[in-house]
Amino acid sequence: MDLQQRINAFVKLGDFLSQFNTEGIHKKDNIPHNDLFFEGFKHQIKLAHEHNGWFKRENILFALNGWSNQLTSNNINQWLSKYKFNQENPKTIAIIMAGNIPLVGFHDFLSVLISGHHVLVKQSSNDKHLLPFLAKYLEHVMPEFKSRIRFTENKLEHFDAVIATGSDNTARYFEYYFKDKPSIIRRNRNSIAVLTGHETEDELKALAEDIFRYYGLGCRNVSKLYVPKNYNFDTFFKAMYDWHPIIHENKYANNYDYNKAVYLMSEFDMLENGFLMLKEDESFSSPIATVFYERYNSLDELKEILKQKEDLIQCIVSNGFIEDEVKFGQTQLPNLWNYADGVDTISFALTMC
């Protein structure tokens, strides 16, 4: 199985996923193996939501739509064009996946397989329905994948390298446990937005997507704002309003009520609009239904501050602040070449060859 065959298989997977998007689920003609997999995947989406209340159907479809848009021949070839692939010595790379948002570990899965390696997957119990089904689809499209994909719920064994994602606490465990293996170990990171007060209404409405999508549970969700002195949050709150139905989601509402009670009992100053709270805080990781904020004196000074904290930041949303910023509303739509934590997983996989 050469590189082009692997690319073709994932392009077909992208075509299959194109039937499941935010506009709804619609069966298409000429999708390979659709009779075997279409209804089954609809059922897996239902099971994923029933198993994990945070995995709302709309959010699952949003994630699937994003992957469908990325898994095109043009995108994959553009992504891989700078690498030199050596298929002579495939290894087994284990992946320990997080489960905070749907298919959060898919990019690692894709990177390992597209590089020509075997993959050993240990999923989070929070996200265990979608990926195995898509792996089966890949195996039908390209039977050679059958010997290259394994899932396990047990202790990881018989692997050559590992990619592990978890909290700061689990990262310390991973570093000790896998100290004798080549590894990528990911810790907690959060995303921030830098506002100047000159943002348009459309930009702020797009920022709401960065804040509320997946209930704010992803590392690419904006959990912290940097605003200038004397920033008026009225325009910000107005732009957030379209997301007010989120307060009717029980799990979100419970977190909102709990965190609000904690803030009030602790006599913390905060701003809130009935479904989102803003709290002035130096931390990056804010609780659900809360966004932290800090005020800055100058953008130049802020750049220096953030440079010192870059290991804590996944991405920065802004307009004209830094070179590699993310546009408003785009944090949950990364390209294939936007690597988590800035660590190139393809280069890592190729060093194993």
C-alpha positions as a printed NumPy array, in Angstrom:
array([[  0.   ,   0.   ,   0.   ],
       [  1.764,   3.143,  -1.193],
       [  1.218,   6.751,  -0.144],
       [ -1.217,   7.494,  -2.966],
       [ -3.375,   4.517,  -2.021],
       [ -3.498,   5.728,   1.57 ],
       [ -4.437,   9.221,   0.427],
       [ -7.175,   7.819,  -1.806],
       [ -8.615,   5.827,   1.102],
       [ -8.902,   8.89 ,   3.328],
       [-10.399,  10.927,   0.481],
       [-13.107,   8.263,   0.187],
       [-13.631,   8.491,   3.938],
       [-14.078,  12.256,   3.493],
       [-16.685,  11.591,   0.812],
       [-18.511,   9.236,   3.18 ],
       [-18.452,  11.859,   5.963],
       [-19.852,  14.503,   3.597],
       [-23.251,  12.887,   4.112],
       [-23.179,  13.931,   7.785],
       [-23.004,  17.687,   8.256],
       [-24.518,  20.572,  10.17 ],
       [-27.311,  20.939,   7.608],
       [-28.453,  17.397,   8.319],
       [-27.839,  13.795,   7.338],
       [-28.491,  13.017,   3.681],
       [-27.578,   9.808,   1.905],
       [-25.756,  10.314,  -1.393],
       [-25.379,   8.109,  -4.431],
       [-22.041,   6.635,  -5.493],
       [-20.507,   6.539,  -2.014],
       [-18.561,   3.263,  -1.698],
       [-19.948,   0.732,   0.803],
       [-22.828,   3.045,   1.724],
       [-25.29 ,   0.166,   2.03 ],
       [-23.08 ,  -1.35 ,   4.714],
       [-22.136,   1.792,   6.624],
       [-24.577,   4.7  ,   6.224],
       [-27.329,   3.544,   8.603],
       [-24.769,   2.068,  10.953],
       [-22.943,   5.365,  11.314],
       [-26.217,   7.191,  11.979],
       [-26.679,   4.756,  14.853],
       [-23.144,   5.389,  16.143],
       [-23.857,   9.126,  16.229],
       [-26.949,   8.409,  18.304],
       [-24.992,   6.134,  20.64 ],
       [-22.201,   8.692,  21.034],
       [-24.695,  11.301,  22.251],
       [-26.507,   8.867,  24.555],
       [-23.202,   7.794,  26.089],
       [-21.841,  11.331,  26.544],
       [-24.321,  14.166,  27.056],
       [-21.717,  16.74 ,  26.01 ],
       [-21.66 ,  15.182,  22.535],
       [-24.756,  16.914,  21.248],
       [-25.803,  15.722,  17.793],
       [-25.159,  19.201,  16.36 ],
       [-21.609,  19.183,  17.691],
       [-20.883,  15.698,  16.375],
       [-22.097,  16.749,  12.935],
       [-20.009,  19.917,  13.165],
       [-16.906,  17.802,  13.802],
       [-17.74 ,  15.38 ,  10.98 ],
       [-18.35 ,  18.271,   8.6  ],
       [-14.958,  19.718,   9.472],
       [-13.194,  16.454,   8.732],
       [-15.116,  15.962,   5.512],
       [-13.946,  19.38 ,   4.316],
       [-10.326,  18.577,   5.192],
       [-10.177,  15.076,   3.709],
       [ -9.976,  16.132,   0.076],
       [ -7.254,  15.225,  -2.389],
       [ -6.132,  18.861,  -2.681],
       [ -5.904,  19.406,   1.079],
       [ -4.11 ,  16.164,   1.834],
       [ -1.607,  16.619,  -0.976],
       [ -0.93 ,  20.202,   0.077],
       [ -0.398,  19.015,   3.652],
       [  2.   ,  16.225,   2.724],
       [  3.912,  17.957,  -0.079],
       [  6.837,  19.048,   2.113],
       [  7.573,  15.591,   3.535],
       [  9.654,  12.721,   2.177],
       [  8.014,   9.373,   2.881],
       [  9.958,   6.157,   3.476],
       [  7.809,   3.04 ,   3.605],
       [ 10.561,   0.469,   4.159],
       [ 10.29 ,   0.056,   7.919],
       [  6.778,   0.62 ,   9.333],
       [  6.451,   0.757,  13.124],
       [  3.539,   0.615,  15.557],
       [  2.654,   3.969,  17.085],
       [  0.278,   3.967,  20.035],
       [ -2.178,   6.825,  20.518],
       [ -3.803,   7.636,  23.857],
       [ -6.737,   9.848,  22.981],
       [ -8.6  ,  12.483,  24.946],
       [-12.397,  12.524,  24.898],
       [-13.323,  16.147,  25.428],
       [-14.79 ,  16.744,  21.952],
       [-15.94 ,  14.343,  19.208],
       [-13.108,  12.652,  17.28 ],
       [-10.505,  14.816,  19.026],
       [ -7.833,  12.184,  18.346],
       [ -8.58 ,  11.726,  14.659],
       [ -5.697,  13.899,  13.439],
       [ -3.167,  11.703,  15.256],
       [ -4.876,   8.597,  13.854],
       [ -4.721,  10.053,  10.352],
       [ -1.093,  11.163,  10.725],
       [  0.138,   7.753,  11.822],
       [ -1.662,   5.827,   9.088],
       [ -0.915,   8.274,   6.28 ],
       [  2.775,   8.004,   7.228],
       [  2.673,   4.262,   6.548],
       [  2.757,   3.045,  10.141],
       [  0.544,   0.729,  12.168],
       [ -1.642,   2.375,  14.802],
       [ -2.617,   1.101,  18.249],
       [ -5.444,   3.206,  19.693],
       [ -6.492,   3.541,  23.313],
       [ -9.631,   5.673,  23.314],
       [-11.17 ,   7.749,  26.039],
       [-14.29 ,   6.162,  27.495],
       [-16.049,   9.453,  26.677],
       [-15.531,   9.091,  22.924],
       [-15.513,   5.437,  21.922],
       [-18.213,   5.017,  19.282],
       [-17.245,   7.042,  16.233],
       [-13.618,   6.23 ,  15.411],
       [-13.819,   2.404,  15.426],
       [-16.693,   2.579,  12.961],
       [-14.759,   4.922,  10.661],
       [-11.753,   2.614,  10.937],
       [-13.944,  -0.248,   9.698],
       [-14.989,   1.906,   6.774],
       [-11.327,   2.542,   5.918],
       [-10.665,  -1.205,   6.051],
       [-13.431,  -1.827,   3.528],
       [-12.115,   0.892,   1.243],
       [ -8.53 ,  -0.357,   1.577],
       [ -8.329,  -3.92 ,   2.998],
       [ -4.582,  -3.492,   3.672],
       [ -5.55 ,  -1.282,   6.633],
       [ -6.985,  -4.329,   8.459],
       [ -3.547,  -5.382,   9.654],
       [ -2.545,  -1.814,  10.51 ],
       [ -5.321,  -0.651,  12.861],
       [ -5.859,  -1.971,  16.379],
       [ -7.954,  -0.706,  19.286],
       [ -7.409,  -1.739,  22.882],
       [ -8.978,  -1.072,  26.268],
       [ -6.141,  -2.798,  28.077],
       [ -2.572,  -1.906,  28.923],
       [ -0.612,  -0.783,  25.876],
       [  1.832,  -3.407,  24.686],
       [  4.002,  -4.098,  21.649],
       [  4.443,  -0.59 ,  20.27 ],
       [  7.445,   1.487,  19.217],
       [  6.355,   5.072,  19.957],
       [  3.439,   6.872,  21.554],
       [  1.33 ,  10.008,  21.182],
       [ -0.548,  10.746,  24.4  ],
       [ -2.958,  13.565,  25.2  ],
       [ -4.21 ,  14.369,  28.671],
       [ -4.187,  16.781,  31.566],
       [ -1.069,  18.203,  33.223],
       [ -1.365,  15.475,  35.853],
       [ -1.662,  12.599,  33.389],
       [  1.154,  14.085,  31.31 ],
       [  3.53 ,  13.597,  34.213],
       [  2.44 ,   9.968,  34.418],
       [  2.846,   9.536,  30.662],
       [  6.343,  11.017,  30.726],
       [  7.418,   8.551,  33.398],
       [  5.652,   5.524,  31.951],
       [  6.856,   6.117,  28.378],
       [ 10.306,   7.461,  29.242],
       [ 11.982,   4.752,  27.147],
       [  9.838,   5.343,  24.051],
       [  9.863,   8.144,  21.471],
       [  6.829,  10.199,  22.379],
       [  4.663,  13.255,  21.975],
       [  3.061,  14.12 ,  25.321],
       [  0.402,  16.822,  25.307],
       [ -0.704,  18.809,  28.356],
       [ -3.441,  21.298,  29.121],
       [ -3.567,  24.221,  26.744],
       [ -6.159,  26.918,  26.209],
       [ -6.926,  29.451,  23.533],
       [ -7.268,  33.19 ,  23.955],
       [ -8.641,  36.181,  22.089],
       [ -7.031,  39.597,  21.963],
       [ -9.58 ,  42.386,  21.55 ],
       [ -8.821,  46.029,  20.804],
       [-12.319,  47.51 ,  21.039],
       [-12.405,  48.059,  17.271],
       [-13.841,  44.669,  16.367],
       [-16.857,  44.606,  14.094],
       [-20.152,  43.092,  15.171],
       [-19.534,  40.204,  12.764],
       [-16.113,  39.514,  14.289],
       [-17.541,  39.382,  17.788],
       [-20.393,  37.145,  16.669],
       [-17.796,  34.853,  15.117],
       [-15.898,  34.909,  18.416],
       [-19.019,  33.481,  20.057],
       [-18.47 ,  30.353,  17.942],
       [-14.935,  30.086,  19.322],
       [-16.266,  30.366,  22.867],
       [-19.416,  28.222,  22.833],
       [-18.786,  25.473,  20.266],
       [-18.477,  22.098,  22.074],
       [-19.585,  23.982,  25.224],
       [-16.066,  25.391,  25.478],
       [-14.528,  21.976,  26.234],
       [-11.873,  21.986,  23.5  ],
       [ -8.322,  23.276,  23.809],
       [ -9.034,  25.458,  20.769],
       [-12.032,  27.061,  22.478],
       [-11.419,  30.613,  23.656],
       [-11.406,  30.584,  27.444],
       [ -9.62 ,  33.905,  28.053],
       [ -9.952,  37.435,  26.689],
       [ -7.379,  40.194,  26.724],
       [ -9.012,  43.603,  26.487],
       [ -7.717,  47.193,  26.678],
       [ -8.156,  49.386,  29.712],
       [-11.693,  50.775,  30.011],
       [-13.047,  48.175,  27.557],
       [-16.839,  48.208,  27.499],
       [-18.305,  44.701,  27.381],
       [-21.782,  45.808,  26.249],
       [-21.006,  45.24 ,  22.567],
       [-19.361,  41.927,  23.396],
       [-22.399,  40.65 ,  25.303],
       [-24.722,  41.806,  22.524],
       [-22.717,  39.776,  20.01 ],
       [-22.949,  36.679,  22.219],
       [-26.749,  36.78 ,  22.35 ],
       [-27.42 ,  34.366,  19.464],
       [-26.006,  31.581,  21.64 ],
       [-28.451,  32.17 ,  24.526],
       [-30.375,  28.898,  23.878],
       [-27.322,  27.058,  25.223],
       [-28.583,  27.762,  28.75 ],
       [-31.413,  25.311,  28.067],
       [-28.891,  22.466,  27.771],
       [-29.035,  20.78 ,  31.182],
       [-25.358,  19.952,  31.585],
       [-24.329,  23.476,  30.589],
       [-26.997,  25.089,  32.775],
       [-25.93 ,  23.04 ,  35.794],
       [-22.354,  24.24 ,  35.398],
       [-23.502,  27.817,  34.927],
       [-25.597,  27.716,  38.114],
       [-22.875,  26.026,  40.132],
       [-20.065,  28.356,  39.055],
       [-22.258,  31.416,  39.526],
       [-23.068,  30.315,  43.071],
       [-19.367,  29.8  ,  43.813],
       [-18.507,  33.274,  42.513],
       [-21.286,  34.921,  44.477],
       [-20.446,  33.139,  47.714],
       [-16.788,  34.007,  47.256],
       [-17.787,  37.616,  46.527],
       [-15.88 ,  37.627,  43.238],
       [-16.639,  40.457,  40.863],
       [-18.085,  39.206,  37.601],
       [-20.169,  40.208,  34.623],
       [-22.908,  37.971,  33.283],
       [-25.8  ,  37.937,  30.866],
       [-27.826,  34.912,  31.946],
       [-25.816,  32.29 ,  30.049],
       [-22.17 ,  33.429,  30.167],
       [-20.045,  34.862,  32.961],
       [-16.93 ,  37.003,  32.624],
       [-14.476,  36.992,  35.5  ],
       [-11.239,  38.952,  35.739],
       [ -8.576,  36.315,  36.34 ],
       [ -4.938,  35.686,  35.379],
       [ -5.551,  31.979,  34.653],
       [ -6.118,  30.607,  31.162],
       [ -8.382,  27.672,  31.934],
       [-11.855,  28.903,  32.82 ],
       [-14.772,  26.744,  34.022],
       [-17.683,  25.908,  31.74 ],
       [-19.99 ,  28.896,  31.145],
       [-17.201,  31.269,  32.209],
       [-14.609,  33.219,  30.253],
       [-11.725,  34.855,  32.089],
       [-10.367,  38.224,  31.056],
       [ -7.45 ,  40.542,  31.727],
       [ -6.858,  44.146,  30.764],
       [ -3.631,  45.15 ,  29.008],
       [ -1.758,  48.447,  28.803],
       [ -0.379,  48.12 ,  25.274],
       [ -0.337,  45.507,  22.521],
       [  3.465,  45.474,  22.459],
       [  3.602,  44.743,  26.161],
       [  0.95 ,  42.052,  25.739],
       [  2.978,  40.353,  23.008],
       [  5.891,  39.992,  25.404],
       [  3.646,  38.636,  28.152],
       [  2.08 ,  36.042,  25.866],
       [  5.433,  35.016,  24.437],
       [  6.495,  34.001,  27.937],
       [  3.333,  31.931,  28.296],
       [  3.265,  30.351,  24.839],
       [  3.515,  26.812,  26.258],
       [  0.082,  27.33 ,  27.833],
       [ -1.622,  28.629,  24.687],
       [ -3.073,  26.564,  21.851],
       [ -4.021,  29.44 ,  19.562],
       [ -4.617,  33.187,  19.618],
       [ -7.678,  34.763,  18.023],
       [ -7.167,  38.334,  16.879],
       [ -7.089,  40.682,  13.906],
       [ -3.637,  42.042,  13.079],
       [ -2.052,  41.221,  16.423],
       [  0.448,  38.505,  15.493],
       [  1.516,  36.652,  12.353],
       [  0.11 ,  33.205,  13.112],
       [ -3.165,  34.379,  14.646],
       [ -6.471,  32.636,  14.023],
       [ -9.352,  34.574,  12.52 ],
       [-12.48 ,  35.112,  14.57 ],
       [-14.784,  32.096,  14.349],
       [-12.128,  29.734,  12.99 ],
       [-10.615,  28.054,  16.051],
       [-12.578,  24.832,  15.59 ],
       [-11.811,  24.658,  11.867],
       [ -8.075,  23.891,  11.795],
       [ -6.339,  22.801,   8.623],
       [ -4.456,  19.518,   8.422],
       [ -1.168,  21.386,   8.864],
       [ -2.316,  23.147,  12.066],
       [ -0.739,  20.788,  14.575],
       [ -1.859,  20.558,  18.204],
       [  0.686,  22.285,  20.465],
       [  2.661,  23.155,  17.326],
       [  4.226,  19.671,  17.298],
       [  4.51 ,  18.18 ,  13.794],
       [  3.119,  14.657,  14.117],
       [  4.025,  13.721,  10.537],
       [  7.69 ,  14.596,  11.11 ],
       [  7.566,  12.615,  14.361],
       [  6.062,   9.587,  12.584],
       [  8.608,   9.758,   9.772],
       [ 11.517,   9.669,  12.212],
       [ 10.279,   6.176,  13.158],
       [ 10.833,   4.8  ,   9.657]])
